[in-house]
Amino acid sequence: MNEYPRLVVDLKKLRDNIERIKSCCAARGVRLTGVVKGFTGIPACTKVFEEAGCQYIGTSRLEQIRDALAYGVKGPFMLVRLPMRSEVDEAVRLTAISLNSEIPTLRDLDAAAARQGKRHGIILMADLGDLREGFWDRRALLEAARIVEGELRHLDLAGVGTNLGCYGSIFPTVEKMRELVDCAEMIEADIGRRLDILSGGGSTSLPRIFDRDMPERINQLRVGEAIINAKDAQDLFGYDMRFMHQDVFVLQAEVIEVKDKPSYPVGEIMFDAFGLKQEYTDRGVRRRALLALGRVDYAFPDRIYPKDAGAEVIGASSDHTIVDIADAARDIRVGDIMEFTLCYTSTAFASHSPNVKIAIV
């Protein structure tokens, strides 16, 4: 059986990364929900999050929780995408808590919990400007809290949360975190008790941890990328992430052609296989390696990073990747294996591709 392309996962490095982010968060009074959707919830990896003692294991896909349970992971699990009304029974059965922003769905969750004789935790999401999920109107947020607290007998109002930086590119500033605290305190004043959880976002909120200016009431983060890849804080925000492993996930692919070819296409240029108008730089004749994987396996060729010094990914079609190896430190030949570190996007696609084998080390 062909073993390439494959995604190699180092569980020890994964555990180290979880422990290090967990420690950073704990120093600021923040508990960690480890989010596993970025590697498609590979059960062996999800088990490491449980062993590391995360408050919750979070994912957006219930099928990943089913796989984890079958593997022996007990959780507890958090559904980090709003539940579909069509999946409330399974959401209650599989998860301890979920993020929510729709009253009809909350009523359905309550009915599902009643049918199962269970209680289900609720985090109400506040939209603070990123314009993805959450209540935009603060009065609507308060009304939802009143309904959960006072009417829905099988739901527990655990707290409030927000998401920043995923759609609207809004940076989780101290002021944005204080807005979430304000939302919580508005609800608390109305219902007469403190909320247990103020969930301040995901990996993009870690700068507040690193800068030691996270408001005290924020006591949970839902972190995936910073554990899995540890690149965004470094590449996008300028933080020194050398204390983290950035090669937990390594993509391997076999070389199927090595030839010297022009670097600028010859003929009338139109569109590529994905309907895109590409730009090319004429660098003369260069030695190039063709690899047996492509965009369908990792999506974006500029988001996989050769471990071979001097090698450069210059493009890809659906099933081929082209790497300039003219300046590579080693002599790369047909049949050789090239390795690539990844970012969050390429890890998510590679782990989801049926063409990419998973190897656990």
C-alpha positions in Angstrom: 0.0 0.0 0.0 1.3 3.4 -0.9 2.2 5.4 2.2 2.5 8.9 0.6 1.5 11.6 0.8 1.2 11.5 4.6 0.7 13.7 7.6 3.1 12.8 10.4 1.9 13.8 13.9 4.3 13.9 16.9 2.1 13.4 20.0 4.9 14.3 22.4 5.4 17.7 20.8 1.6 18.1 20.7 1.4 17.4 24.5 4.3 19.9 25.1 2.4 22.6 23.2 -0.8 22.0 25.1 1.0 22.1 28.4 2.8 25.4 27.5 -0.3 27.2 26.4 -2.2 25.9 29.3 0.5 27.2 31.7 0.5 30.6 30.0 -3.3 30.8 30.4 -3.3 29.5 33.9 -0.9 32.3 35.0 -3.6 34.8 34.0 -6.5 32.8 35.6 -7.7 31.5 32.3 -8.7 27.9 31.7 -8.0 26.2 28.4 -10.6 24.6 26.0 -8.4 22.7 23.5 -10.0 22.9 20.0 -9.3 19.9 17.8 -11.2 20.8 14.6 -7.9 22.2 13.0 -6.7 18.6 12.6 -10.1 17.1 11.8 -10.3 15.7 15.4 -7.8 12.9 14.8 -8.7 10.7 17.8 -5.2 9.9 18.9 -4.5 13.6 19.0 -7.8 14.4 20.7 -6.8 11.9 23.4 -3.7 14.0 24.2 -5.9 17.0 24.9 -7.9 15.0 27.4 -4.7 13.6 29.0 -3.4 17.2 29.3 -6.4 18.2 31.4 -8.1 20.7 29.2 -11.3 22.1 30.8 -13.2 21.1 27.6 -12.3 19.6 24.3 -13.9 21.8 21.6 -14.8 21.1 18.0 -17.4 22.3 15.5 -18.2 18.8 14.2 -20.2 16.3 16.1 -18.8 13.4 14.0 -15.3 14.2 15.4 -16.7 13.7 18.9 -18.3 10.4 17.9 -14.9 9.3 16.6 -13.2 10.4 19.8 -15.6 8.6 22.1 -15.2 5.4 20.0 -11.4 5.8 20.6 -12.0 6.0 24.4 -11.8 9.8 24.9 -14.3 10.8 27.6 -14.2 14.6 27.2 -16.0 16.7 28.4 -16.7 18.2 25.0 -17.8 21.6 23.9 -19.6 22.3 20.6 -17.8 25.5 19.3 -20.1 26.0 16.3 -23.7 27.0 16.9 -25.8 23.8 17.0 -28.1 23.2 14.0 -31.7 22.7 15.1 -31.6 19.3 13.3 -28.7 18.1 15.5 -29.8 19.2 19.0 -30.5 15.6 20.2 -27.0 14.5 19.3 -25.5 17.8 20.6 -27.0 17.2 24.0 -26.0 13.5 24.0 -22.4 14.1 23.0 -21.4 17.5 24.5 -21.5 19.0 27.9 -21.8 22.6 26.7 -22.4 24.6 23.5 -22.1 28.1 22.1 -25.5 29.6 21.2 -27.1 32.7 19.8 -30.6 31.7 18.7 -33.6 31.4 21.0 -35.4 28.7 18.9 -32.3 26.5 19.0 -32.1 27.0 22.8 -35.7 25.9 23.2 -34.9 22.8 21.0 -31.8 22.0 23.1 -34.0 22.3 26.3 -36.5 19.9 24.9 -33.7 17.5 23.8 -32.2 17.6 27.3 -35.6 16.9 28.8 -36.0 13.9 26.6 -32.6 12.5 27.6 -33.0 13.4 31.3 -29.8 15.5 31.1 -28.7 19.1 31.7 -26.8 21.0 29.0 -24.5 24.0 29.5 -25.0 27.2 27.4 -22.6 29.9 26.6 -24.4 32.8 24.9 -22.3 34.4 22.2 -22.0 38.2 21.9 -20.9 39.7 18.6 -18.4 42.4 19.4 -17.8 43.4 15.8 -16.3 40.5 14.0 -19.8 39.9 12.5 -19.8 36.1 12.6 -22.0 34.4 15.3 -23.5 36.1 18.4 -26.1 38.6 19.6 -25.5 42.0 18.1 -28.2 43.7 20.1 -27.4 43.7 23.9 -31.1 43.7 24.8 -31.5 40.6 22.7 -28.6 39.0 24.5 -30.1 39.9 27.9 -33.5 38.5 26.8 -31.9 35.2 25.8 -30.1 35.0 29.2 -33.4 35.6 31.0 -35.1 32.8 29.0 -32.3 30.3 29.6 -32.1 31.2 33.3 -35.8 31.5 34.0 -37.7 29.3 31.5 -35.6 26.5 30.1 -35.4 24.0 33.0 -32.9 21.6 31.5 -30.3 24.2 30.4 -27.7 25.8 32.6 -26.6 29.4 31.7 -22.8 28.8 32.1 -21.7 32.2 30.7 -21.0 34.4 27.8 -18.5 34.3 25.0 -17.2 35.9 21.9 -15.2 35.2 18.7 -12.9 37.7 17.1 -10.5 37.6 14.2 -12.1 34.7 12.2 -14.4 36.6 9.7 -14.2 40.4 10.3 -10.5 40.4 11.2 -11.2 42.3 14.4 -8.3 42.2 16.8 -9.1 41.2 20.4 -8.0 44.3 22.1 -8.3 45.0 25.9 -11.3 47.1 25.1 -13.0 44.3 23.2 -12.4 42.0 26.1 -13.9 44.6 28.5 -17.0 44.8 26.3 -17.5 41.0 26.9 -17.1 41.7 30.7 -19.7 44.4 30.4 -22.1 41.9 28.7 -21.6 39.5 31.5 -22.1 42.1 34.2 -25.3 43.3 32.5 -26.7 39.7 32.7 -25.4 39.1 36.2 -27.1 42.3 37.5 -30.4 41.1 36.0 -30.3 37.4 37.1 -28.7 38.0 40.5 -25.7 35.7 40.3 -22.2 35.6 38.7 -21.7 33.7 35.5 -19.1 30.8 35.7 -17.5 31.3 32.2 -16.4 34.4 30.3 -15.0 32.8 27.1 -12.8 35.4 25.5 -12.2 33.8 22.0 -9.5 31.6 20.5 -5.9 31.7 19.5 -6.2 35.3 18.3 -6.9 36.4 21.9 -3.6 35.0 23.2 -1.9 38.4 22.8 -3.8 39.5 25.8 -2.3 36.6 27.7 1.2 37.2 26.4 1.0 41.0 27.2 -0.5 40.2 30.6 -3.4 42.6 30.1 -6.4 40.2 29.8 -9.2 41.6 32.0 -9.5 39.5 35.2 -13.1 38.3 34.5 -12.1 36.6 31.3 -11.5 33.0 32.4 -11.6 30.8 29.4 -10.0 30.7 25.9 -10.8 28.2 23.1 -7.4 27.5 21.5 -6.5 25.4 18.5 -4.0 27.1 16.1 -1.6 28.2 18.8 -1.3 24.6 20.0 -1.3 22.9 16.6 1.0 25.2 14.7 2.0 28.1 16.9 2.6 30.3 13.8 0.0 33.0 13.8 1.2 34.8 17.0 4.7 34.8 15.5 3.9 35.6 11.8 0.9 37.9 12.2 1.4 39.5 15.6 5.2 39.4 16.0 5.5 37.3 19.2 8.5 35.1 19.9 7.0 31.6 19.7 10.3 29.7 19.9 9.2 28.1 23.1 6.6 26.2 21.1 7.0 23.3 18.6 6.0 24.4 15.1 6.4 21.0 13.6 3.8 18.9 15.4 2.3 18.2 12.0 4.6 17.5 9.1 3.4 16.8 5.5 5.5 14.4 3.5 5.3 13.9 -0.3 7.1 11.9 -2.9 9.0 13.5 -5.7 7.8 12.2 -9.1 9.8 14.3 -11.5 13.0 16.4 -11.4 13.9 18.5 -14.4 15.4 21.7 -15.5 12.7 23.9 -17.1 12.0 27.6 -17.8 10.6 29.5 -14.8 8.2 31.5 -17.1 5.5 29.6 -19.0 5.9 29.4 -22.8 2.9 30.4 -24.9 -0.2 32.5 -24.4 -1.1 32.7 -20.7 -4.7 32.2 -19.8 -6.1 30.8 -16.5 -4.9 27.9 -14.3 -6.9 24.8 -13.4 -8.8 26.8 -10.7 -9.8 29.6 -13.0 -7.2 32.0 -11.5 -5.0 34.4 -13.4 -1.5 33.8 -12.1 1.6 35.9 -12.2 5.0 34.4 -13.0 8.6 35.7 -12.5 11.2 34.9 -15.2 14.2 33.6 -13.3 15.6 31.7 -16.3 15.9 27.9 -16.4 15.6 26.4 -12.9 15.7 22.9 -11.5 12.2 21.8 -10.3 10.8 18.9 -8.4 7.2 17.8 -9.1 5.4 16.2 -6.1 2.5 13.8 -5.9 0.1 16.0 -4.0 -1.7 19.2 -4.7 -4.2 21.8 -3.8 -7.0 19.3 -3.1 -4.7 18.1 -0.2 -3.7 21.4 1.4 -5.5 24.2 -0.5 -2.8 26.9 -0.7 0.7 26.3 -2.0 2.0 29.4 -0.2 1.0 27.9 3.1 3.2 24.8 3.1 6.9 25.4 4.0 9.7 23.1 2.8 12.0 21.8 5.5 14.7 21.5 2.8 16.9 24.6 3.1 16.8 26.5 -0.2 13.7 24.8 -1.6 10.7 27.0 -2.5 7.2 26.1 -3.4 6.3 28.0 -6.6 2.9 26.6 -7.4 0.4 23.8 -7.6 -2.4 22.3 -9.5 -5.1 20.0 -8.0 -2.8 16.9 -7.8 0.8 18.3 -8.3 3.0 20.6 -6.4 6.0 22.3 -8.0 9.0 23.1 -5.9 12.1 25.1 -7.1 15.1 23.1 -5.9 17.8 24.9 -7.8 19.2 26.2 -4.5 18.3 23.3 -2.3 20.9 22.2 0.2 20.6 18.6 -0.8 20.5 16.7 -4.1 16.8 15.9 -4.5 15.9 13.1 -6.9 12.9 11.2 -8.1 11.6 8.9 -5.4 12.8 11.1 -2.6 10.5 12.3 0.2 10.2 16.1 0.8 8.8 17.4 4.1 6.8 20.5 4.9 5.7 22.3 8.0 2.2 23.7 7.9 0.0 26.5 9.1 -3.5 26.2 10.5 -5.2 26.2 7.1 -2.9 23.6 5.5 -3.1 21.4 8.5 -6.9 21.5 8.4 -7.1 20.6 4.7 -4.3 18.0 4.8 -5.9 16.2 7.8 -9.2 16.2 6.1 -8.0 14.9 2.7 -8.8 11.2 2.1 -5.7 11.1 0.0 -3.3 11.9 2.8 -2.4 9.1 5.2 -2.1 9.8 8.9 1.0 8.6 10.7 1.3 8.9 14.5 4.7 9.0 16.1 
